[in-house]
Amino acid sequence: MNIDKNYILLLESNIAKYKDFNVKNCMAELEKIKTTKLTKLKKLKICPYCDKKISSYLNYKYHVNNLICKKEVKNKCTTCQKVFSRKNNYEYHISHSVCKNKINNSPEPICLPVANTTNNTNNTDNSTTNNKDNSTTNNNTDNSTTNNSITNNNQQNIIIAVSGKEDIEEVCKQVCKLIPFRYTKYKPSVQDLIGYFNNPNKAIQQIIINEHFNPSKPEQMNIHNTNCRSNRMQVFDEDENGLERWITRDKTDVCDDLYEKSVNEMFFAKTNLKVKGYHVDSKKEKTMNEKISELETNKKVRKEYMDKIADITWDYRDVVHQNKKLIT
């Protein structure tokens, strides 16, 4: 048999390595590796301002020279210390005082005609103590104030009688006017509020559909998604010059605004029901609170609902398109 000499040399070298193998030498090498790792850990640079440990010298130098830890955090609420990634969400949070309302656990003050009744009672008391002439004058003033209040209420609630011959579309064009997106106020009914507690998982979808895509509220149809694949959508809002018109905005920004408003509406659902004289079951209240905390903390759930909101805006595009023809 002819055997290659190179093959024989390789075998001999490998046998020699196995003969020279020593366990003590291997343990010594392992100890050297451990000591080098410990020295690297000891050599970690620590920021003198924020006590942050940085491994590389270049990153440490950049961190200290640019004063990254000392930079002021933008879009941070001073009351609840919450940081917002987007400026529009921060402005909505501050303008609507979301954190203060959550601390007080009370909805926005509802205007009730209490002051008028107290004034009327005071006037009647004064009229009884005064003479007949004074009583007649006070009664006249009371009648005038009540008449004024009635006229004011009539001015707020305008009723238009439409005959069968008149066109409803022309009436809508004359009376209805789109509300800008930033000024839309959610006014859910009692049935809507109860539906939020019965199914908290679909509460955000119900809020958006009832408030922005409801045929009974044509003035609030101010979102129009014309392209499913595009990152932009149309919103009726004020532009930089303060003019109310249809503006193209980022889809994620619009969906983020809708998400924040819907979560805020879910938070005040219980108090709104209490104001209207309804009691909420403790179990349903607990599930609602758990859902709200999940929506506020879990980023994955937030992203899922943002996708659902974008789908809703696309599904109701035809309804908004017809409404745009009616309301200019």
MARLOKE-205704 format. One record per residue (C-alpha): residue in one letter; x, y, z. Coordinates in steps of 0.2 Angstrom, whole numbers, plus 5000, padded with zeros to 4 digits. Layout:
aXYZ ...
REM end
This chain:
m500050005000 n500650174996 i500350305009 d500550485007 k501950565018 n500950725021 y499550615029 i500850525040 l501550695046 l499750765050 l499450605061 e501050625070 s500750815074 n498950775081 i499650635092 a500950745098 k499650875103 y498650755112 k500150695122 d500550875127 f498750915133 n498750965151 v497151005161 k498051125172 n498551235157 c496751235151 m496151295169 a497451425169 e496851495152 l495051495158 e495651605174 k496451725162 i494851745152 k493951775168 t495151905174 t495151995158 k493252005159 l493352075176 t494552205171 k493452265157 l492052275169 k493152375181 k493652495167 l491852545163 k491652725162 i490352805174 c489552975169 p489753095183 y488053175180 c486853025179 d488052875185 k487752785169 k489052645165 i489752655148 s490852515141 s491752605126 y492752765128 l492052845112 n490252825118 y490752895135 k491553045127 y490053075117 h488853055132 v489853185143 n490253315129 n488453325123 l487753325140 i486453195135 c485853155152 k485653345156 k484653385141 e482853435144 v481553315139 k480253385127 n478453355128 k478353315146 c476953345157 t477353435173 t475953365184 c476053175179 q477853175172 k477253085157 v478353095141 f477553105124 s478353055108 r477253175098 k476953355100 n475053345095 n474753215109 y475653325122 e474653475117 y472953375118 h473553315135 i473853485142 s472353575133 h471153445140 s472053425157 v471853235155 c472953195170 k472153325182 n470453255177 k471053085181 i471653135198 n470053225202 n469053075195 s467753195189 p467153245172 e467053415164 p465853535173 i464053525166 c463153685166 l461453665175 p460253805177 v460553825196 a461054005196 n459454065188 t458353975201 t459354045215 n459154215208 n457354195206 t457054135224 n458054285230 n457054405220 t455454325226 d456054345244 n456454525241 s454754555233 t453854485248 t454854595260 n454654755249 n453154855245 k451854815231 d452654925219 n454354845222 s453554675220 t452854715203 t454554785197 n455354625203 n454054515195 n454354615179 t456254585180 d455954405184 n454854385169 s456154475158 t457554365164 t456554205161 n455954265144 n457854305140 s458354135145 i456954055135 t457554155119 n459354105122 n458853925123 n457853945107 q459254025099 q460353875103 n459153745097 i458653785079 i457253685072 i456953685053 a455353625045 v455753535029 s454353515017 g454253365005 k454653474990 e456253544997 d457853454994 i458653395010 e460353415003 e460153605001 v459653615019 c461153525024 k462253635014 q461453795022 v461453735040 c462753605043 k464553645044 l466053535047 i466953545064 p468853545064 f469653385070 r470553475085 y468853545091 t467753385090 k466953345107 y466353175110 k464553165117 p464052985118 s462352925123 v461852815138 q461752665126 d463452695120 l464152715137 i463352555143 g464052465127 y465852525132 f465652425148 n464852275140 n466252255128 p467852355133 n468852265119 k467852355106 a467552515115 i468852615105 q468052555088 q466352605094 i466852775100 i467752815083 i466252755073 n464952845084 e465853005084 h466753025067 f465752905055 n463952925062 p462652985049 s461753065063 k463253175066 p463753235049 e464653395056 q465953275064 m466453175048 n468153265047 i469253115043 h469453045025 n470652905021 t470652895002 n472152765000 c472352615011 r474252595007 s474652775009 n475452845024 r474453005023 m472553045025 q471453195024 v470753285039 f469653435040 d470653555052 e471453725054 d472953755044 e474553855049 n473654015044 g472053975055 l470953935040 e469753785041 r469953665026 w470453485021 i472253455026 t473353305022 r474153235038 d475153085043 k474052935046 t474952875061 d474753055069 v472853055066 c472652875072 d473752915088 d472553065091 l471052955089 y471752825101 e472152945115 k470453025114 s469552855114 v470552805129 n470152965138 e468252935134 m468352765141 f469052835157 f467652955160 a466252835155 k465852785173 t465752965179 n464653015164 l463452865168 k463352925186 v462953095181 k461553035171 g460952925186 y461552755181 h462552635192 v463952525185 d464252345191 s465852315200 k466452175189 k466252275173 e467052425181 k468552315186 t468752245168 m468552415161 n469952485172 e471052335168 k470752365149 i471252555151 s472852515160 e473252395147 l472952515133 e474052645142 t475552535146 n475652395133 k476452455117 k475952295107 v474152325111 r474252505106 k474952455089 e473552335086 y472252455090 m473152585079 d472952465064 k471152435068 i470852625068 a471652645051 d470552505045 i469052595051 t469452755042 w469652655026 d468052555028 y467052715030 r467852815016 d466252805005 v465152875019 v466353025022 h466453055003 q464553075002 n464553185017 k465853295009 k464753324994 l463353375005 i464353495017 t465553615009 
REM end
